[in-house]
Amino acid sequence: KERAAELGPRGDEALAEQSRATLIGDRGFALVCAQRFSEGAKMIQQRIFREGYNQLPPHLINALGYAHFKMEDYKQADEAFERAVKADSANPILWNNLAAAKMVGGDLKGADDAVPHIRQSAEPGCRVLG
């Protein structure tokens, strides 16, 4: 109720819409995890349409990229992973996924450029090949 009051006279509606968007994104994430890539990507894209990329947590953007990668849409995967590393540049998994999408998409220089970020953001003691 406090948050709704902060949002003004239509605060309850705004919170309800935000909750719907979150549920749509969560369902999309679950569908990607269940290897239902097309359905999952569509649900995540619905959340993006409602809220924009800047409101998405990096794991959700990564799931979108992963779905596109598995559907062999490497351009869309690359774009999603690019957004994910902008949202969380310290996550080596996101950098790894970006490098993989670039490599498979034929951008070998872009893949090579991502590798140092994987090394920099990896946990101490973690062995990074390459």
Backbone as a ProteinNet text record, in pm:
[ID]
protein_1_A
[PRIMARY]
KERAAELGPRGDEALAEQSRATLIGDRGFALVCAQRFSEGAKMIQQRIFREGYNQLPPHLINALGYAHFKMEDYKQADEAFERAVKADSANPILWNNLAAAKMVGGDLKGADDAVPHIRQSAEPGCRVLG
[TERTIARY]
82.4	0	86.6	197.3	284.9	341.2	385.2	441.5	334.8	212.7	103.2	76.4	81.7	58.6	167.9	290.9	402.4	381.4	316.1	296	178.6	102.6	-6.1	-141	-240	-376.8	-393.4	-311.9	-321.9	-215.6	-167.7	-60.4	-94.2	-217.3	-257.4	-253.8	-299.2	-297.6	-154.5	-68.7	71.1	139.2	113.4	173	118.7	-9.1	-68.4	-5.6	12.9	75.5	220.1	290.7	428.8	433.1	339.5	333.3	303.2	211.7	181.7	305.5	376.7	496.9	602	617.7	714.5	676.8	548.7	503.8	525.3	501.6	524.3	672.2	759.6	903	945.7	893.4	927.6	880.5	762.3	712.1	800.6	841.2	931.1	1061.5	1117.6	1241.1	1221.9	1111	1083.1	1069.2	1005.1	989.4	1124.7	1212.6	1346.9	1419.4	1408.8	1472.1	1415.7	1289.7	1225.5	1250.8	1340.3	1379.5	1264.3	1171.9	1064.2	1102.7	1205.4	1275.3	1188.9	1113.3	1031.1	926.1	857.6	755.2	817.4	929.6	997.1	1043.8	1104	1151.8	1035.6	923.2	806.5	757.7	756.3	711.3	807.8	937.1	1035.7	1024.4	1003.7	987.6	862.6	758.3	639.4	674.2	757.1	797.7	882	970.5	1051.8	960.7	859.1	765.2	694.8	661.1	589.9	680.5	805.7	891.9	1020.4	1063.5	1191.6	1304.8	1414.6	1530.5	1589.6	1586.2	1651.9	1589.6	1468.2	1400.6	1420.8	1483	1499	1624.6	1615.2	1736.7	1823.8	1955.1	2045.6	2017.1	1973.4	1948.1	1834.2	1740.7	1629.2	1674	1758.7	1813.3	1900.7	1977.7	2060.1	1972.7	1860.9	1770.1	1716.2	1686.2	1639.7	1749.3	1872	1983.4	2005.4	1995.4	2013.8	1906.7	1782.7	1673.8	1701.9	1742.8	1773.3	1892.5	1991.4	2108	2065.2	1984.1	1939.4	1849.2	1782.5	1699	1781.7	1912.9	2009.4	1985.5	1930.1	1916.3	2028.5	2148.2	2267.7	2273.3	2213.1	2210.3	2129.6	2011.5	1928.8	1995.6	2061.7	2133.6	2244.1	2320.2	2428.9	2374.5	2264.3	2205.8	2162.1	2101.7	2058	2177.9	2279.1	2396.8	2470.9	2473.4	2533.6	2462.3	2329.9	2252.2	2276.6	2290.4	2312.6	2446.2	2552.7	2682.6	2682.9	2601.1	2589	2520	2426.6	2354.1	2438.1	2527.3	2610.1	2744.7	2832.2	2961.1	3058.1	3024.5	3113.3	3075.1	2984.3	2937.9	3007.6	3098	3173.3	3085.1	2974.2	2884.8	2825.2	2787.3	2731.3	2834.5	2958.4	3065.6	3093.4	3090.9	3111.6	3002.6	2878.5	2767.3	2777	2817.7	2836.6	2945.8	3056.3	3166.1	3118.6	3040.6	2991.7	2899.6	2810.1	2717.9	2794.6	2893.8	2973.5	3052.4	3110.3	3190.1	3103.4	2990.9	2904.2	2843	2821.7	2768.2	2871.7	2997.6	3101.8	3183.3	3157.3	3232.5	3344.3	3452.2	3561.3	3634.6	3648.7	3712.6	3629.5	3498.3	3410.9	3420	3429.6	3444.5	3576.6	3684.4	3815.2	3813.7	3741.3	3734.6	3662.9	3572.5	3498	3580	3676.3	3751.7	3822.3	3889.6	3952.8	3853	3731.2	3629.5	3590.4	3594.6	3565.6	3672.1	3796.4	3907.7	3900.8	3874	3871.7	3761.5	3648.2	3534.6	3519.8	3607.3	3599.9	3643.3	3590	3624	3773.4	3835.7	3977.2	3995.2	4096.7	4124.2	4052.7	3964.9	3892.6	3984	3995.7	4081.7	4002.2	4042.8	3977.4	4066.9	4013.3	4091.7	4090.9	4192.9	4195.2	4304.3
-119.9	0	126.1	122.9	240.3	268.7	163.4	179.3	231.4	182.5	230.2	377.5	417	558.1	646.8	598.2	674	697.1	603.5	612	700.7	746.5	839.3	770.7	843.4	792.6	660.1	630.4	504.7	405	421.4	337.4	189.8	155.7	14.5	-48.1	26.2	-24.4	-42.7	53.1	44.1	-77.5	-101.6	-218.3	-348.4	-351.5	-472.1	-500	-397.3	-414.2	-462.3	-405.6	-447.1	-594.2	-635.8	-775.5	-868	-826.9	-908.8	-923.7	-812.7	-817	-908.7	-901.7	-987.7	-1134.9	-1165.7	-1304.4	-1354.2	-1268.1	-1304.9	-1337.2	-1251.9	-1276.3	-1404.1	-1426	-1548	-1672.8	-1664.9	-1779.7	-1803	-1694.6	-1707.2	-1773.2	-1733.2	-1792.8	-1943.1	-1979.4	-2121.1	-2199.7	-2140.3	-2208.9	-2229.9	-2131.4	-2148	-2260.1	-2262.4	-2368.9	-2506.2	-2509.3	-2635.1	-2667.5	-2592.3	-2609.2	-2584.1	-2501.2	-2455.9	-2314.5	-2309.1	-2185.3	-2080.9	-2119.5	-2023.7	-1960.8	-2043.5	-1993.4	-1903.8	-1948	-1870.2	-1736	-1734.7	-1608.9	-1511.9	-1563.3	-1476.6	-1414.6	-1492.4	-1440.2	-1333.1	-1358.9	-1260.6	-1134.1	-1149.3	-1032.2	-953.2	-1020.7	-949	-860.6	-913.3	-831.5	-713.7	-736.8	-626.7	-520.2	-562.6	-469.5	-385.9	-448.3	-378	-285.6	-328.9	-256	-201.6	-257.7	-218.9	-303	-307	-386.8	-339.1	-208.1	-154.3	-203.3	-253.3	-301.5	-451	-518.7	-663.9	-700	-803	-852.3	-924.9	-921	-982.4	-1129.3	-1205.6	-1348.6	-1368.7	-1276.2	-1287.4	-1251.8	-1151	-1115.1	-1229.7	-1291.4	-1406.1	-1521.1	-1545.2	-1652.8	-1626.6	-1500.8	-1464.5	-1494.1	-1453.5	-1481.7	-1630.5	-1705.1	-1849.8	-1914.1	-1868.1	-1922	-1895.9	-1774.5	-1742.6	-1825.2	-1842.8	-1923.4	-2066.1	-2125.4	-2262.6	-2275.7	-2164.5	-2164.9	-2125.5	-2112.8	-2078.3	-1939.6	-1849.4	-1709	-1633.3	-1644.8	-1595.4	-1443.2	-1376	-1229.1	-1181	-1239.6	-1201.9	-1243.8	-1358.8	-1403.5	-1304.9	-1265.2	-1168.9	-1039.7	-988.9	-863.7	-876.8	-989.2	-1009.3	-1019.3	-1095.4	-1109.1	-976	-896.1	-761.7	-680	-685.1	-612.3	-669.6	-800.7	-864.9	-821.9	-817.2	-777.3	-628.5	-549	-408.1	-398.1	-488.4	-488.5	-546.7	-640.2	-705.4	-742.7	-644.6	-665	-751.4	-785.2	-867.6	-1015.1	-1052.4	-1191.2	-1266.5	-1359.3	-1430	-1518.1	-1565.8	-1649.8	-1568.6	-1444.5	-1358.9	-1330.9	-1304.5	-1280.2	-1405.1	-1521.3	-1647	-1667.5	-1642.7	-1660.1	-1562.1	-1439.7	-1341.3	-1388	-1436.2	-1485	-1600.7	-1692	-1807.1	-1761.5	-1668.6	-1619.5	-1548.6	-1470.8	-1400.6	-1500	-1600.2	-1697.9	-1774.7	-1827.2	-1905.7	-1817.7	-1689.7	-1595.7	-1544.1	-1585.3	-1548.1	-1425.9	-1365.8	-1248.3	-1295.5	-1347.1	-1402.6	-1295.9	-1176.4	-1067.7	-1031.7	-1022.9	-994.5	-1101.3	-1226.7	-1337.4	-1323.9	-1295.5	-1276.4	-1158.8	-1053.6	-935.5	-964.7	-1060.7	-1094.7	-1180.4	-1255.8	-1350.2	-1283.2	-1169	-1107.9	-1073.4	-1039.5	-1008.3	-1133.3	-1248	-1373.9	-1396.3	-1377.7	-1398.1	-1299.4	-1172	-1068.4	-1090.8	-1142.1	-1153.7	-1292.2	-1386.1	-1521	-1518.3	-1610.7	-1622.9	-1651.2	-1599.9	-1632.7	-1784.2	-1833	-1976.1	-2053.8	-1987.7	-2053.6	-2058.1	-2172	-2187.6	-2156	-2054.4	-2015.4	-2053.7	-2133.6	-2177.2	-2069.7	-2068.4	-1975.8	-1875.2
0	0	0	75.5	78.9	-60.2	-127.8	-262.8	-357.9	-347.9	-432.5	-405.9	-279.5	-245.1	-304	-303.6	-363.3	-512.1	-578.1	-722.5	-761.6	-664.3	-694	-703	-759.9	-761.6	-835.6	-930.5	-1005.4	-960.4	-838.3	-786	-782.2	-740.6	-736.1	-874.9	-974.2	-1112.1	-1161.2	-1128.1	-1171.3	-1108.5	-980.3	-914.4	-971.2	-1002.3	-1061.5	-1197.8	-1277.1	-1409.3	-1394.1	-1297.9	-1272.7	-1230.2	-1146.6	-1102.5	-1219.5	-1307.7	-1426.5	-1513.8	-1535.1	-1618.6	-1556.5	-1425.2	-1356.7	-1373.1	-1357.6	-1374.3	-1516.3	-1614.2	-1753.8	-1775.4	-1722.4	-1735.2	-1665.4	-1545.5	-1471.5	-1545.4	-1604.1	-1681	-1804	-1869.2	-1983.6	-1944.4	-1830.6	-1780.7	-1757.6	-1693.4	-1666.8	-1797	-1896.9	-2025.4	-2093.2	-2086.3	-2143	-2068.7	-1936.3	-1857.8	-1893.2	-1934	-1973.8	-2121.1	-2182.6	-2322.4	-2418.9	-2380.2	-2467.8	-2511.6	-2596	-2626.4	-2694.9	-2793.2	-2866	-2774.6	-2698.3	-2606	-2498.9	-2444.7	-2340.8	-2391.3	-2510.6	-2568.1	-2589.7	-2635.8	-2657.9	-2528	-2420.9	-2291.2	-2239.8	-2251.4	-2205.3	-2289.5	-2419.5	-2505.8	-2470.1	-2422	-2375	-2256.2	-2166.5	-2051.6	-2097.2	-2193.2	-2246.6	-2306.4	-2381.2	-2442.3	-2335.2	-2223.7	-2116.4	-2036.8	-2011	-1918.4	-1979.4	-2090.6	-2148.3	-2092.9	-2167.1	-2126.4	-1994.4	-1970.1	-1851.2	-1721.3	-1726.1	-1606.2	-1583.7	-1678.1	-1667.4	-1589.7	-1504.6	-1438.5	-1541.5	-1523.7	-1621.6	-1650.6	-1550.6	-1576.3	-1675.5	-1678.6	-1772	-1914.1	-1925.7	-2056.6	-2107.8	-2017.9	-2054.6	-2103.7	-2036	-2077.9	-2218.3	-2247.5	-2381.5	-2484.4	-2453.8	-2543.6	-2561.5	-2453.1	-2459.2	-2547.5	-2532.8	-2615.6	-2763.4	-2795.8	-2935.6	-2985.6	-2900.2	-2938.3	-2970.7	-2884.9	-2907.3	-3030.4	-3068	-3188.5	-3311.6	-3291.8	-3396.8	-3457.6	-3378.8	-3418.3	-3347	-3403.3	-3336.3	-3329.7	-3425.8	-3422.1	-3301.6	-3280.9	-3166.3	-3034.5	-3034.8	-2915.5	-2881.7	-2982.2	-2963.6	-2903.2	-2957.7	-2907.7	-2761.9	-2728.7	-2590	-2496	-2534.7	-2448.3	-2434.6	-2540.3	-2530.7	-2423.5	-2423.4	-2322.5	-2183.4	-2175.7	-2045.6	-1984.9	-2065	-2008.9	-1972.4	-2039.1	-1998.1	-1862.7	-1836.8	-1710	-1595.7	-1627.5	-1524.8	-1585.7	-1592.8	-1660	-1579.7	-1456.9	-1374.2	-1377.5	-1464.2	-1468.4	-1582.3	-1548.9	-1653.5	-1742.5	-1690.1	-1770.8	-1885	-1856.5	-1960.8	-2068.7	-2026.7	-2123.9	-2206.6	-2141.9	-2212.9	-2318.2	-2279.6	-2372.6	-2488.8	-2458.8	-2565.3	-2661.3	-2607.1	-2691.7	-2779.8	-2722.6	-2799.8	-2912.5	-2883.6	-2987.4	-3098.4	-3060.5	-3161.6	-3246.6	-3182.4	-3255	-3354.9	-3308.2	-3396.2	-3504.4	-3472.2	-3570.4	-3668.9	-3651.3	-3746.1	-3707.5	-3591.4	-3546.2	-3453.7	-3514.4	-3434.7	-3354.5	-3409.4	-3334.5	-3211.9	-3229.1	-3115.9	-3008.6	-3052	-2956.2	-2881.2	-2954.9	-2891.3	-2794.3	-2829.7	-2743.2	-2611.8	-2610.9	-2489.3	-2392.6	-2444.3	-2360.7	-2242.8	-2259.6	-2141.7	-2030.5	-2068.4	-1967.7	-1889	-1956.1	-1886.2	-1779.7	-1819.3	-1725.8	-1609.4	-1639.9	-1536	-1434.2	-1479.6	-1389.9	-1326.4	-1362.7	-1305.8	-1158.7	-1082.4	-940.2	-925.3	-821	-795.7	-784.7	-847.6	-846.8	-954.7	-1026.1	-1134.7	-1256.9	-1317.8	-1434.3	-1561.4	-1634.1	-1757.1	-1873.6	-1963.1	-2078.8	-2186.8	-2268.2	-2381.3	-2373.3
[MASK]
++++++++++++++++++++++++++++++++++++++++++++++++++++++++++++++++++++++++++++++++++++++++++++++++++++++++++++++++++++++++++++++++++

